[in-house]
Amino acid sequence: MKTSVFCGVSVDGFLARPNHALDFLDAGGTESHGYDEFYASVDVVVIGRKTFEVVLGFGQWAYGKKPVVVLSSGKLDFSAIKGGVVEQMSGEPREIVEQLKSRDFKHAYIDGGITIQRFLAAGCIDRMVITRVPVLIGTGIPLFGSVPQDIRLRHVATRCYKSGLVQSEYELDVTNRPGKKRRLARRTKK
């Protein structure tokens, strides 16, 4: 199963303000930057409890009929969601990925600051598309946190948009993921 991150951040690396507000993302304008195509390619969305609470505040369920998994060890109330397909899971990122894979999901969208950080640290992200919005907000919820070791990325592409958005796409180096044993190549003398 493929796992991807697709997110917008301020140039100084924040996904949201300290109060979880996303208003600064509008500084990037309204031009298409691939989100709709990306969203059409995923068959399940994985978010954390805080992201779930923020999305509930939008008034309308943002994920349509796409299955959404909310990660939380505490009981959640889904009664406010009308027309959505939502369930709760808990566990380590690898366990979540295996559960989703066993249910024949093919491509998961991993979203929300802490959730992205946990999945990255566990080596459970395959691809990241990060769109930098031309604004500095100074403080907020960071995209990246501490990691157990360096996580090597392979640059796929960078796109610039008229509005000032700069979008970079990366694949994670599968030979150097946290939690995976590295294979050492044998050297032979000639």
Backbone as CSV, one residue per row, in Angstrom:
resi,resn,N_x,N_y,N_z,CA_x,CA_y,CA_z,C_x,C_y,C_z
1,MET,0.841,-1.182,0.000,0.000,0.000,0.000,0.887,1.247,0.000
2,LYS,0.500,2.215,-0.784,1.235,3.472,-0.885,0.661,4.459,0.128
3,THR,1.545,5.219,0.777,1.115,6.255,1.720,1.713,7.586,1.286
4,SER,0.867,8.614,1.250,1.316,9.921,0.756,0.880,11.049,1.673
5,VAL,1.687,12.094,1.665,1.368,13.355,2.332,1.216,14.389,1.228
6,PHE,0.183,15.217,1.319,-0.002,16.338,0.396,-0.453,17.491,1.285
7,CYS,0.402,18.487,1.475,0.040,19.545,2.422,0.591,20.894,1.994
8,GLY,-0.005,21.925,2.566,0.461,23.287,2.391,1.070,23.760,3.697
9,VAL,2.175,24.499,3.603,2.839,25.042,4.787,3.270,26.467,4.509
10,SER,3.455,27.218,5.582,4.070,28.536,5.430,5.532,28.326,5.051
11,VAL,6.179,29.347,4.537,7.586,29.216,4.160,8.430,28.822,5.379
12,ASP,8.001,29.229,6.581,8.754,28.844,7.778,8.314,27.487,8.344
13,GLY,7.551,26.718,7.564,7.321,25.317,7.885,6.140,24.952,8.753
14,PHE,5.148,25.845,8.880,4.004,25.551,9.739,2.772,25.142,8.936
15,LEU,2.114,24.081,9.402,0.870,23.590,8.795,-0.330,24.422,9.199
16,ALA,-0.283,24.969,10.409,-1.411,25.730,10.961,-0.877,26.680,12.032
17,ARG,-1.701,27.630,12.402,-1.355,28.532,13.509,-1.479,27.754,14.827
18,PRO,-0.983,28.304,15.949,-1.080,27.596,17.232,-2.520,27.219,17.608
19,ASN,-3.502,28.017,17.158,-4.917,27.727,17.450,-5.553,26.851,16.368
20,HIS,-4.713,26.270,15.488,-5.119,25.372,14.394,-5.759,26.098,13.209
21,ALA,-5.750,27.433,13.198,-6.308,28.190,12.067,-5.450,27.980,10.825
22,LEU,-6.126,27.918,9.688,-5.465,27.684,8.397,-5.576,28.884,7.458
23,ASP,-5.991,30.034,7.987,-6.277,31.208,7.165,-5.110,31.656,6.296
24,PHE,-3.882,31.465,6.732,-2.715,31.913,5.976,-2.528,31.145,4.670
25,LEU,-3.136,29.977,4.562,-3.005,29.189,3.328,-3.624,29.909,2.135
26,ASP,-4.564,30.815,2.402,-5.194,31.585,1.324,-4.212,32.520,0.627
27,ALA,-3.066,32.793,1.243,-2.071,33.681,0.637,-1.529,33.097,-0.669
28,GLY,-1.790,31.814,-0.917,-1.308,31.171,-2.130,-2.227,31.319,-3.311
29,GLY,-3.332,31.998,-3.153,-4.247,32.168,-4.278,-5.132,30.951,-4.475
30,THR,-5.861,30.961,-5.557,-6.848,29.908,-5.788,-6.521,29.032,-6.999
31,GLU,-5.333,29.175,-7.560,-4.996,28.373,-8.736,-4.878,26.895,-8.378
32,SER,-5.140,26.066,-9.356,-5.046,24.621,-9.169,-3.576,24.227,-9.013
33,HIS,-3.295,23.420,-8.009,-1.917,22.964,-7.806,-1.841,21.446,-7.583
34,GLY,-2.840,20.730,-8.088,-2.776,19.275,-8.106,-3.483,18.544,-6.991
35,TYR,-4.080,19.293,-6.053,-4.726,18.614,-4.936,-5.893,17.736,-5.394
36,ASP,-6.741,18.241,-6.267,-7.905,17.462,-6.708,-7.488,16.152,-7.364
37,GLU,-6.455,16.206,-8.185,-5.953,14.990,-8.834,-5.368,14.029,-7.798
38,PHE,-4.612,14.588,-6.851,-4.056,13.753,-5.783,-5.181,13.092,-4.990
39,TYR,-6.160,13.890,-4.566,-7.241,13.363,-3.733,-8.012,12.259,-4.462
40,ALA,-8.171,12.403,-5.768,-8.858,11.373,-6.552,-8.056,10.076,-6.592
41,SER,-6.744,10.143,-6.364,-5.890,8.953,-6.435,-5.861,8.140,-5.146
42,VAL,-6.362,8.710,-4.038,-6.323,7.988,-2.760,-7.658,7.302,-2.505
43,ASP,-7.599,6.188,-1.771,-8.853,5.500,-1.454,-9.155,5.479,0.034
44,VAL,-8.297,6.077,0.875,-8.562,6.215,2.301,-7.744,7.393,2.832
45,VAL,-8.310,8.090,3.811,-7.643,9.227,4.450,-7.392,8.855,5.909
46,VAL,-6.182,9.138,6.397,-5.824,8.864,7.784,-5.461,10.189,8.439
47,ILE,-6.213,10.552,9.493,-5.976,11.806,10.213,-5.948,11.533,11.712
48,GLY,-5.403,12.477,12.448,-5.399,12.392,13.898,-6.627,13.072,14.491
49,ARG,-6.771,12.929,15.787,-7.929,13.489,16.499,-8.005,15.005,16.366
50,LYS,-6.880,15.691,16.508,-6.912,17.164,16.419,-7.314,17.631,15.026
51,THR,-6.799,16.990,13.997,-7.192,17.336,12.631,-8.677,17.078,12.441
52,PHE,-9.169,15.966,12.980,-10.595,15.650,12.924,-11.419,16.781,13.547
53,GLU,-10.996,17.272,14.702,-11.722,18.355,15.378,-11.701,19.641,14.550
54,VAL,-10.564,19.941,13.925,-10.465,21.130,13.063,-11.411,20.993,11.878
55,VAL,-11.419,19.831,11.235,-12.269,19.593,10.063,-13.749,19.702,10.445
56,LEU,-14.110,19.227,11.628,-15.502,19.363,12.078,-15.920,20.824,12.141
57,GLY,-14.981,21.699,12.448,-15.268,23.130,12.536,-15.531,23.788,11.189
58,PHE,-15.253,23.099,10.088,-15.502,23.655,8.755,-16.991,23.749,8.452
59,GLY,-17.812,23.018,9.195,-19.254,23.055,8.963,-19.751,21.986,8.016
60,GLN,-18.990,21.675,6.985,-19.360,20.637,6.035,-18.231,19.618,6.028
61,TRP,-18.574,18.331,5.998,-17.565,17.278,6.016,-16.685,17.402,4.773
62,ALA,-15.402,17.600,4.969,-14.474,17.924,3.882,-14.073,16.737,3.015
63,TYR,-14.343,15.519,3.454,-13.825,14.346,2.746,-14.858,13.611,1.909
64,GLY,-16.080,14.138,1.836,-17.115,13.505,1.023,-17.378,12.079,1.464
65,LYS,-17.475,11.175,0.505,-17.766,9.759,0.783,-16.497,8.916,0.929
66,LYS,-15.325,9.547,0.799,-14.075,8.801,0.919,-13.917,8.288,2.354
67,PRO,-13.530,7.020,2.546,-13.335,6.503,3.906,-12.253,7.292,4.649
68,VAL,-12.553,7.641,5.896,-11.626,8.384,6.737,-11.397,7.585,8.015
69,VAL,-10.130,7.434,8.374,-9.745,6.786,9.618,-9.195,7.871,10.535
70,VAL,-9.796,7.997,11.719,-9.342,8.961,12.705,-8.566,8.196,13.773
71,LEU,-7.326,8.595,13.994,-6.477,7.922,14.966,-6.642,8.559,16.341
72,SER,-7.068,7.758,17.290,-7.227,8.235,18.658,-7.410,7.045,19.583
73,SER,-6.830,7.143,20.768,-7.031,6.078,21.750,-8.249,6.375,22.622
74,GLY,-8.757,7.608,22.580,-9.958,7.982,23.336,-11.203,7.881,22.464
75,LYS,-12.339,7.758,23.079,-13.619,7.629,22.370,-13.936,8.916,21.617
76,LEU,-14.363,8.764,20.368,-14.727,9.912,19.527,-16.206,9.860,19.186
77,ASP,-16.776,11.044,18.981,-18.186,11.158,18.617,-18.282,11.537,17.145
78,PHE,-18.834,10.627,16.329,-18.976,10.863,14.902,-20.389,11.296,14.515
79,SER,-21.237,11.597,15.484,-22.642,11.899,15.197,-22.838,13.167,14.365
80,ALA,-21.899,14.097,14.402,-22.041,15.347,13.649,-21.739,15.168,12.159
81,ILE,-21.181,14.033,11.780,-20.803,13.804,10.386,-21.997,13.255,9.627
82,LYS,-22.399,13.984,8.631,-23.539,13.574,7.802,-23.026,13.143,6.428
83,GLY,-23.261,11.902,6.092,-22.889,11.406,4.765,-21.465,10.922,4.623
84,GLY,-20.646,11.036,5.667,-19.262,10.596,5.583,-19.098,9.157,6.044
85,VAL,-17.989,8.562,5.657,-17.639,7.202,6.068,-16.429,7.341,6.980
86,VAL,-16.651,7.252,8.291,-15.599,7.532,9.265,-15.518,6.407,10.283
87,GLU,-14.289,6.059,10.643,-14.079,5.081,11.707,-12.863,5.479,12.519
88,GLN,-12.738,4.873,13.663,-11.636,5.165,14.557,-10.701,3.965,14.634
89,MET,-9.399,4.249,14.705,-8.380,3.226,14.920,-7.366,3.775,15.910
90,SER,-6.649,2.874,16.529,-5.518,3.284,17.351,-4.412,2.263,17.145
91,GLY,-3.208,2.669,17.461,-2.062,1.791,17.295,-0.900,2.526,16.682
92,GLU,0.169,1.789,16.499,1.375,2.347,15.890,1.170,2.480,14.372
93,PRO,1.884,3.413,13.738,1.713,3.613,12.291,1.838,2.332,11.466
94,ARG,2.818,1.498,11.757,2.971,0.253,10.992,1.743,-0.643,11.125
95,GLU,1.173,-0.702,12.337,-0.040,-1.503,12.563,-1.205,-0.944,11.764
96,ILE,-1.337,0.372,11.738,-2.416,1.022,10.981,-2.271,0.695,9.499
97,VAL,-1.057,0.837,8.961,-0.816,0.547,7.544,-1.169,-0.910,7.244
98,GLU,-0.760,-1.819,8.096,-1.066,-3.242,7.866,-2.567,-3.511,7.908
99,GLN,-3.275,-2.873,8.842,-4.735,-3.040,8.905,-5.401,-2.545,7.622
100,LEU,-4.977,-1.391,7.150,-5.560,-0.833,5.934,-5.222,-1.692,4.719
101,LYS,-3.994,-2.150,4.660,-3.554,-3.020,3.561,-4.371,-4.314,3.543
102,SER,-4.647,-4.877,4.718,-5.415,-6.125,4.792,-6.854,-5.937,4.325
103,ARG,-7.301,-4.700,4.284,-8.653,-4.386,3.816,-8.652,-3.941,2.354
104,ASP,-7.552,-4.171,1.682,-7.387,-3.901,0.251,-7.347,-2.429,-0.126
105,PHE,-7.039,-1.551,0.815,-6.791,-0.162,0.439,-5.453,-0.117,-0.281
106,LYS,-5.357,0.740,-1.282,-4.152,0.819,-2.118,-3.331,2.083,-1.899
107,HIS,-4.006,3.200,-1.547,-3.301,4.480,-1.434,-3.924,5.302,-0.317
108,ALA,-3.144,5.542,0.733,-3.621,6.304,1.890,-3.046,7.712,1.885
109,TYR,-3.909,8.676,2.192,-3.538,10.082,2.356,-3.352,10.294,3.853
110,ILE,-2.126,10.576,4.270,-1.805,10.793,5.679,-1.811,12.295,5.912
111,ASP,-2.635,12.770,6.871,-2.773,14.210,7.060,-2.824,14.566,8.540
112,GLY,-2.346,15.762,8.853,-2.335,16.275,10.223,-0.927,16.225,10.794
113,GLY,-0.533,17.294,11.480,0.841,17.446,11.946,1.421,16.269,12.704
114,ILE,0.813,15.893,13.811,1.354,14.814,14.637,1.282,13.484,13.892
115,THR,0.210,13.268,13.149,0.057,12.020,12.396,1.157,11.909,11.344
116,ILE,1.406,12.960,10.594,2.483,12.950,9.596,3.817,12.675,10.285
117,GLN,4.081,13.359,11.387,5.347,13.179,12.098,5.529,11.741,12.575
118,ARG,4.477,11.150,13.136,4.559,9.761,13.629,4.796,8.778,12.487
119,PHE,4.078,8.955,11.367,4.235,8.047,10.231,5.624,8.197,9.593
120,LEU,6.137,9.422,9.530,7.495,9.629,9.012,8.529,8.945,9.902
121,ALA,8.435,9.168,11.202,9.399,8.585,12.137,9.375,7.061,12.094
122,ALA,8.218,6.482,11.775,8.078,5.029,11.712,8.442,4.469,10.341
123,GLY,8.781,5.336,9.396,9.130,4.874,8.052,7.917,4.465,7.244
124,CYS,6.782,5.074,7.527,5.519,4.680,6.878,4.974,5.709,5.896
125,ILE,5.841,6.519,5.313,5.436,7.467,4.272,6.251,7.141,3.025
126,ASP,5.581,7.050,1.885,6.256,6.770,0.623,6.534,8.031,-0.185
127,ARG,5.616,9.003,-0.099,5.687,10.176,-0.986,5.180,11.397,-0.235
128,MET,5.819,12.545,-0.479,5.365,13.804,0.111,5.320,14.878,-0.964
129,VAL,4.205,15.594,-0.999,4.076,16.772,-1.844,3.826,17.925,-0.880
130,ILE,4.788,18.833,-0.819,4.731,19.940,0.133,4.668,21.240,-0.648
131,THR,3.593,21.989,-0.437,3.405,23.259,-1.126,3.671,24.391,-0.140
132,ARG,4.705,25.180,-0.416,5.042,26.305,0.447,4.270,27.539,-0.018
133,VAL,3.545,28.112,0.914,2.736,29.305,0.662,3.605,30.521,0.990
134,PRO,3.607,31.558,0.164,4.514,32.695,0.364,4.107,33.592,1.532
135,VAL,4.278,33.064,2.737,3.993,33.827,3.947,4.800,33.236,5.098
136,LEU,5.255,34.092,6.004,5.891,33.661,7.254,4.894,33.921,8.366
137,ILE,4.643,32.929,9.214,3.683,33.152,10.307,4.363,33.120,11.673
138,GLY,5.636,32.760,11.733,6.414,32.883,12.960,6.269,31.768,13.976
139,THR,5.075,31.248,14.142,4.847,30.178,15.111,3.618,29.394,14.692
140,GLY,3.536,28.176,15.150,2.390,27.362,14.786,2.675,25.888,14.954
141,ILE,1.933,25.083,14.234,2.073,23.634,14.280,3.019,23.239,13.146
142,PRO,4.202,22.712,13.491,5.194,22.415,12.459,4.840,21.159,11.666
143,LEU,5.274,21.142,10.412,5.120,19.943,9.608,6.028,18.848,10.139
144,PHE,7.267,19.181,10.438,8.230,18.169,10.860,8.569,18.306,12.329
145,GLY,8.803,17.173,12.962,9.272,17.112,14.342,10.588,16.357,14.364
146,SER,10.968,15.892,15.534,12.212,15.137,15.625,12.028,13.767,14.986
147,VAL,13.112,13.234,14.455,13.099,11.909,13.833,14.222,11.081,14.449
148,PRO,14.054,9.753,14.481,15.050,8.904,15.134,16.389,8.860,14.411
149,GLN,16.403,9.178,13.139,17.623,9.229,12.339,17.314,10.045,11.092
150,ASP,18.334,10.347,10.320,18.111,11.070,9.066,17.147,10.276,8.191
151,ILE,16.256,10.982,7.532,15.339,10.367,6.574,15.703,10.944,5.214
152,ARG,16.263,10.116,4.375,16.702,10.581,3.064,15.513,10.651,2.106
153,LEU,15.507,11.724,1.327,14.440,11.962,0.365,15.028,11.970,-1.042
154,ARG,14.227,11.531,-1.996,14.610,11.645,-3.408,13.711,12.693,-4.029
155,HIS,14.312,13.766,-4.510,13.553,14.848,-5.137,12.968,14.357,-6.452
156,VAL,11.674,14.546,-6.623,10.985,14.140,-7.849,10.772,15.352,-8.751
157,ALA,10.242,16.434,-8.173,9.950,17.627,-8.978,9.691,18.818,-8.070
158,THR,9.908,19.997,-8.623,9.510,21.241,-7.968,8.796,22.082,-9.005
159,ARG,7.650,22.606,-8.608,6.830,23.431,-9.494,6.603,24.796,-8.832
160,CYS,6.646,25.831,-9.635,6.376,27.189,-9.153,5.105,27.683,-9.817
161,TYR,4.309,28.409,-9.070,3.035,28.914,-9.568,3.041,30.439,-9.549
162,LYS,2.211,31.039,-10.406,2.155,32.505,-10.534,1.846,33.182,-9.198
163,SER,1.065,32.527,-8.352,0.683,33.113,-7.067,1.830,33.148,-6.071
164,GLY,2.934,32.473,-6.384,4.069,32.414,-5.470,4.200,31.083,-4.757
165,LEU,3.236,30.184,-4.957,3.342,28.844,-4.370,4.550,28.131,-4.968
166,VAL,5.264,27.400,-4.137,6.363,26.553,-4.598,6.093,25.156,-4.042
167,GLN,5.936,24.215,-4.956,5.550,22.855,-4.561,6.676,21.891,-4.892
168,SER,7.104,21.136,-3.880,8.153,20.138,-4.078,7.609,18.765,-3.768
169,GLU,7.989,17.813,-4.600,7.550,16.431,-4.434,8.771,15.561,-4.163
170,TYR,8.626,14.675,-3.171,9.705,13.786,-2.769,9.191,12.369,-2.609
171,GLU,10.065,11.424,-2.862,9.827,10.037,-2.484,10.813,9.734,-1.380
172,LEU,10.407,8.895,-0.441,11.311,8.538,0.634,12.191,7.384,0.207
173,ASP,13.436,7.468,0.564,14.427,6.459,0.223,14.133,5.189,1.015
174,VAL,13.649,4.162,0.341,13.240,2.935,1.032,14.409,2.165,1.616
175,THR,15.627,2.447,1.168,16.775,1.744,1.730,17.256,2.365,3.028
176,ASN,16.729,3.522,3.372,17.217,4.227,4.558,16.067,4.733,5.417
177,ARG,15.018,3.940,5.553,13.872,4.361,6.362,14.066,3.988,7.820
178,PRO,13.587,4.829,8.739,13.634,4.456,10.142,12.853,3.155,10.338
179,GLY,13.362,2.311,11.196,12.652,1.072,11.494,12.936,-0.044,10.506
180,LYS,13.617,0.242,9.422,13.952,-0.789,8.440,15.432,-1.092,8.569
181,LYS,15.770,-2.352,8.461,17.173,-2.735,8.516,17.818,-2.409,7.179
182,ARG,18.959,-1.800,7.263,19.670,-1.445,6.035,20.388,-2.663,5.494
183,ARG,20.338,-2.815,4.214,21.080,-3.875,3.551,22.428,-3.315,3.147
184,LEU,23.445,-4.005,3.535,24.790,-3.570,3.168,25.245,-4.378,1.963
185,ALA,25.715,-3.690,0.964,26.205,-4.371,-0.234,27.546,-5.020,0.074
186,ARG,27.731,-6.218,-0.430,29.011,-6.911,-0.269,30.006,-6.343,-1.258
187,ARG,31.174,-6.119,-0.775,32.237,-5.658,-1.662,33.125,-6.850,-1.985
188,THR,33.446,-6.964,-3.219,34.350,-8.030,-3.623,35.614,-7.430,-4.209
189,LYS,36.724,-8.041,-3.881,37.999,-7.555,-4.433,38.259,-8.243,-5.744
190,LYS,38.764,-7.488,-6.665,39.108,-8.062,-7.980,40.566,-8.313,-8.066
